[in-house]
Amino acid sequence: MEELCSQLHIDDEELKHKIWTCFEYSITHGLDNDGEHIMKDRHVDQLIMSSVYIICKVANSPQYEKT
């Protein structure tokens, strides 16, 4: 995740922490509407990229346009 943030020029430590928290929450509590874990048939990089996008978009960070 650190490398991805670096490549996207995300330098804000608070933003990185929020991205990590979102990712961590999705891994530990991620159930879809059918009660299946969201990791089923997915790669972990998909969750990381989604977490980066979601947090940057919610924070109105200009980096979300680069993702």
DSSP file (Angstrom, degrees, kcal/mol; ACC not computed):
  #  RESIDUE AA STRUCTURE BP1 BP2  ACC     N-H-->O    O-->H-N    N-H-->O    O-->H-N    TCO  KAPPA ALPHA  PHI   PSI    X-CA   Y-CA   Z-CA
    1    1 A M     >        0   0    0      0, 0.0     4,-2.7     0, 0.0     5,-0.2   0.000 360.0 360.0 360.0 -37.7    0.0    0.0    0.0
    2    2 A E  H  >  +     0   0    0      1,-0.2     4,-2.2     2,-0.2     5,-0.1   0.906 360.0  48.4 -60.5 -41.4    2.9    2.3    0.8
    3    3 A E  H  > S+     0   0    0      2,-0.2     4,-2.6     1,-0.2    -1,-0.2   0.905 110.9  50.4 -66.3 -41.6    4.2    1.9   -2.8
    4    4 A L  H  > S+     0   0    0      2,-0.2     4,-1.8     1,-0.2    -2,-0.2   0.927 111.2  48.3 -62.4 -45.2    0.8    2.5   -4.3
    5    5 A C  H  <>S+     0   0    0     -4,-2.7     5,-3.2     1,-0.2     4,-0.3   0.891 111.3  51.3 -61.9 -39.5    0.4    5.7   -2.3
    6    6 A S  H ><5S+     0   0    0     -4,-2.2     3,-1.3    -5,-0.2    -2,-0.2   0.927 109.5  49.0 -63.3 -45.0    3.9    6.8   -3.3
    7    7 A Q  H 3<5S+     0   0    0     -4,-2.6    -1,-0.2     1,-0.3    -2,-0.2   0.812 113.5  47.2 -65.1 -30.0    3.1    6.2   -7.0
    8    8 A L  T 3<5S-     0   0    0     -4,-1.8    -1,-0.3    -5,-0.2    -2,-0.2   0.379 114.5-118.6 -91.3   3.5   -0.1    8.2   -6.7
    9    9 A H  T < 5 +     0   0    0     -3,-1.3     2,-0.9    -4,-0.3    -3,-0.2   0.874  57.3 156.6  60.0  40.9    1.7   11.0   -4.8
   10   10 A I      < +     0   0    0     -5,-3.2    -1,-0.2     1,-0.2    -2,-0.1  -0.855   1.9 157.5 -96.1 103.1   -0.4   10.5   -1.7
   11   11 A D        +     0   0    0     -2,-0.9     2,-0.5    -3,-0.1    -1,-0.2   0.594  32.2 110.1-104.2 -14.9    1.8   12.0    1.0
   12   12 A D     >  -     0   0    0      1,-0.2     4,-2.2     2,-0.1     5,-0.2  -0.507  54.0-157.6 -69.7 115.2   -0.7   12.8    3.7
   13   13 A E  H  > S+     0   0    0     -2,-0.5     4,-2.2     1,-0.2    -1,-0.2   0.852  92.1  53.7 -64.4 -35.6   -0.2   10.4    6.6
   14   14 A E  H  > S+     0   0    0      2,-0.2     4,-2.1     1,-0.2    -1,-0.2   0.909 109.0  49.1 -65.7 -40.8   -3.7   10.9    7.9
   15   15 A L  H  > S+     0   0    0      2,-0.2     4,-2.2     1,-0.2    -2,-0.2   0.907 110.6  50.6 -63.8 -42.0   -5.1   10.0    4.5
   16   16 A K  H  X S+     0   0    0     -4,-2.2     4,-2.6     1,-0.2    -2,-0.2   0.895 109.0  52.0 -62.0 -39.8   -2.9    6.9    4.3
   17   17 A H  H  X S+     0   0    0     -4,-2.2     4,-2.6     1,-0.2    -1,-0.2   0.906 109.4  49.3 -64.0 -41.3   -4.1    5.9    7.8
   18   18 A K  H  X S+     0   0    0     -4,-2.1     4,-2.4     2,-0.2    -1,-0.2   0.890 110.3  51.2 -65.1 -39.2   -7.7    6.2    6.7
   19   19 A I  H  X S+     0   0    0     -4,-2.2     4,-2.5     2,-0.2    -2,-0.2   0.938 111.6  47.2 -61.9 -46.9   -7.0    4.1    3.6
   20   20 A W  H  X S+     0   0    0     -4,-2.6     4,-3.1     1,-0.2    -2,-0.2   0.911 111.4  51.0 -61.7 -42.5   -5.4    1.4    5.7
   21   21 A T  H  X S+     0   0    0     -4,-2.6     4,-2.6     2,-0.2    -1,-0.2   0.906 110.5  49.1 -62.8 -42.1   -8.3    1.5    8.2
   22   22 A C  H  X S+     0   0    0     -4,-2.4     4,-2.2     2,-0.2    -1,-0.2   0.927 114.1  46.0 -61.6 -46.0  -10.8    1.1    5.3
   23   23 A F  H  X S+     0   0    0     -4,-2.5     4,-1.8     2,-0.2    -2,-0.2   0.935 113.2  49.0 -62.2 -47.6   -8.9   -1.8    3.9
   24   24 A E  H  X S+     0   0    0     -4,-3.1     4,-2.3     1,-0.2     5,-0.2   0.902 111.5  49.7 -60.5 -42.7   -8.5   -3.4    7.3
   25   25 A Y  H  X S+     0   0    0     -4,-2.6     4,-2.9     1,-0.2     5,-0.3   0.906 108.4  52.6 -64.0 -41.4  -12.2   -3.1    8.0
   26   26 A S  H  X S+     0   0    0     -4,-2.2     4,-0.8     1,-0.2    12,-0.3   0.838 111.8  47.0 -65.9 -30.9  -13.1   -4.6    4.7
   27   27 A I  H  < S+     0   0    0     -4,-1.8    -2,-0.2     2,-0.2    -1,-0.2   0.913 120.4  36.2 -73.4 -43.5  -10.9   -7.6    5.4
   28   28 A T  H  < S+     0   0    0     -4,-2.3    -2,-0.2    -5,-0.2    -3,-0.2   0.792 134.6  20.3 -84.6 -28.0  -12.2   -8.2    8.9
   29   29 A H  H  < S+     0   0    0     -4,-2.9     2,-1.4    -5,-0.2    -3,-0.2   0.277  82.8 133.9-123.5  10.1  -15.9   -7.3    8.5
   30   30 A G     <  +     0   0    0     -4,-0.8     8,-2.2    -5,-0.3     2,-0.4  -0.485  19.6 149.9 -77.9  92.3  -16.5   -7.6    4.8
   31   31 A L  B     -A   37   0A   0     -2,-1.4     6,-0.2     6,-0.3     2,-0.1  -0.959  33.1-142.9-116.2 138.4  -19.7   -9.5    4.2
   32   32 A D    >   -     0   0    0      4,-3.1     3,-1.8    -2,-0.4     6,-0.0  -0.210  41.9 -82.5 -86.6-173.5  -21.9   -8.8    1.2
   33   33 A N  T 3  S+     0   0    0      1,-0.3    -1,-0.1     2,-0.1    -2,-0.0   0.740 129.5  54.9 -64.1 -23.6  -25.7   -8.9    1.2
   34   34 A D  T 3  S-     0   0    0      2,-0.1    -1,-0.3     3,-0.0     3,-0.1   0.404 119.1-107.9 -90.2   2.5  -25.7  -12.7    0.8
   35   35 A G  S <  S+     0   0    0     -3,-1.8     2,-0.3     1,-0.3    -2,-0.1   0.558  77.9 131.3  83.1   8.2  -23.5  -13.2    3.9
   36   36 A E        -     0   0    0      1,-0.1    -4,-3.1     4,-0.0    -1,-0.3  -0.683  65.7-103.4 -93.0 149.1  -20.5  -14.2    1.8
   37   37 A H  B >   -A   31   0A   0     -2,-0.3     3,-1.9    -6,-0.2    -6,-0.3  -0.478  23.0-130.1 -71.7 139.4  -17.1  -12.6    2.5
   38   38 A I  T 3  S+     0   0    0     -8,-2.2    -1,-0.1     1,-0.3    -7,-0.1   0.647 103.5  68.4 -67.2 -13.5  -16.1   -9.9   -0.1
   39   39 A M  T >  S+     0   0    0     -9,-0.4     3,-2.1   -13,-0.1    -1,-0.3   0.636  70.4 116.9 -78.5 -12.7  -12.7  -11.6   -0.5
   40   40 A K  T <  S-     0   0    0     -3,-1.9     3,-0.1     1,-0.3    -4,-0.0  -0.384  93.4  -4.3 -60.9 124.8  -14.4  -14.6   -2.1
   41   41 A D  T 3  S+     0   0    0      1,-0.2     2,-0.3    -2,-0.2    -1,-0.3   0.753 116.3 107.1  62.5  27.9  -13.1  -14.8   -5.7
   42   42 A R    <   -     0   0    0     -3,-2.1     2,-0.3     3,-0.0    -1,-0.2  -0.926  66.4-124.1-131.6 158.8  -11.1  -11.6   -5.4
   43   43 A H    >>  -     0   0    0     -2,-0.3     3,-1.2    -3,-0.1     4,-0.9  -0.754  24.9-122.0 -98.7 149.7   -7.5  -10.5   -5.1
   44   44 A V  H 3> S+     0   0    0     -2,-0.3     4,-2.0     1,-0.3     3,-0.3   0.806 109.3  65.7 -62.1 -29.8   -6.3   -8.5   -2.2
   45   45 A D  H 3> S+     0   0    0      1,-0.2     4,-2.6     2,-0.2    -1,-0.3   0.814  94.6  59.6 -64.7 -27.8   -5.1   -5.8   -4.6
   46   46 A Q  H <> S+     0   0    0     -3,-1.2     4,-2.1     2,-0.2    -1,-0.2   0.901 106.8  46.1 -64.5 -39.9   -8.7   -5.1   -5.6
   47   47 A L  H  X S+     0   0    0     -4,-0.9     4,-2.3    -3,-0.3    -2,-0.2   0.881 112.0  51.2 -69.9 -37.5   -9.6   -4.2   -2.0
   48   48 A I  H  X S+     0   0    0     -4,-2.0     4,-2.3     2,-0.2    -2,-0.2   0.956 112.5  45.1 -63.6 -49.6   -6.5   -2.0   -1.6
   49   49 A M  H  X S+     0   0    0     -4,-2.6     4,-2.4     1,-0.2    -2,-0.2   0.886 113.3  50.9 -63.1 -38.4   -7.2   -0.1   -4.8
   50   50 A S  H  X S+     0   0    0     -4,-2.1     4,-2.9    -5,-0.2    -1,-0.2   0.900 109.2  51.1 -65.0 -40.2  -10.9    0.3   -3.9
   51   51 A S  H  X S+     0   0    0     -4,-2.3     4,-2.3     2,-0.2     5,-0.3   0.909 110.1  49.4 -63.3 -42.6   -9.9    1.6   -0.4
   52   52 A V  H  X S+     0   0    0     -4,-2.3     4,-2.3     2,-0.2     5,-0.3   0.947 114.2  45.4 -60.8 -48.6   -7.6    4.2   -1.9
   53   53 A Y  H  X S+     0   0    0     -4,-2.4     4,-2.5     2,-0.2     5,-0.2   0.938 113.7  48.3 -61.5 -48.6  -10.3    5.3   -4.3
   54   54 A I  H  X S+     0   0    0     -4,-2.9     4,-2.6     1,-0.2     5,-0.2   0.938 114.8  43.4 -60.0 -50.0  -13.0    5.5   -1.7
   55   55 A I  H  X S+     0   0    0     -4,-2.3     4,-2.4     1,-0.2     6,-0.2   0.910 115.1  48.4 -67.4 -41.9  -11.1    7.4    0.9
   56   56 A C  H  <>S+     0   0    0     -4,-2.3     5,-2.7    -5,-0.3     8,-0.3   0.894 113.6  48.3 -65.0 -38.1   -9.6    9.9   -1.6
   57   57 A K  H ><5S+     0   0    0     -4,-2.5     3,-1.2    -5,-0.3    -2,-0.2   0.934 113.6  45.5 -66.9 -46.0  -13.0   10.5   -3.1
   58   58 A V  H 3<5S+     0   0    0     -4,-2.6    -2,-0.2     1,-0.3    -1,-0.2   0.874 113.4  50.2 -64.9 -37.0  -14.7   11.0    0.2
   59   59 A A  T 3<5S-     0   0    0     -4,-2.4    -1,-0.3    -5,-0.2    -2,-0.2   0.442 109.4-125.2 -80.6   1.1  -11.9   13.3    1.4
   60   60 A N  T < 5 +     0   0    0     -3,-1.2    -3,-0.2    -4,-0.2    -2,-0.1   0.853  50.4 168.1  54.4  36.7  -12.2   15.3   -1.8
   61   61 A S    > < -     0   0    0     -5,-2.7     3,-1.5    -6,-0.2     4,-0.3  -0.601  43.5-132.9 -79.8 139.0   -8.5   14.7   -2.4
   62   62 A P  G >  S+     0   0    0      0, 0.0     3,-1.0     0, 0.0     4,-0.3   0.696 100.2  74.7 -65.1 -15.8   -7.2   15.6   -5.9
   63   63 A Q  G >> S+     0   0    0      1,-0.2     3,-1.6     2,-0.2     4,-0.7   0.758  77.8  73.1 -68.0 -23.4   -5.5   12.2   -6.0
   64   64 A Y  G X4 S+     0   0    0     -3,-1.5     3,-0.6     1,-0.3    -1,-0.2   0.801  89.2  60.6 -65.1 -24.6   -8.7   10.3   -6.6
   65   65 A E  G <4 S+     0   0    0     -3,-1.0    -1,-0.3    -4,-0.3    -2,-0.2   0.728 101.7  54.3 -71.0 -20.4   -8.8   11.6  -10.1
   66   66 A K  G <4        0   0    0     -3,-1.6    -1,-0.2    -4,-0.3    -2,-0.2   0.649 360.0 360.0 -85.8 -16.4   -5.5    9.8  -10.8
   67   67 A T    <<        0   0    0     -4,-0.7    -1,-0.2    -3,-0.6    -2,-0.1   0.482 360.0 360.0 -81.8 360.0   -6.8    6.4   -9.6
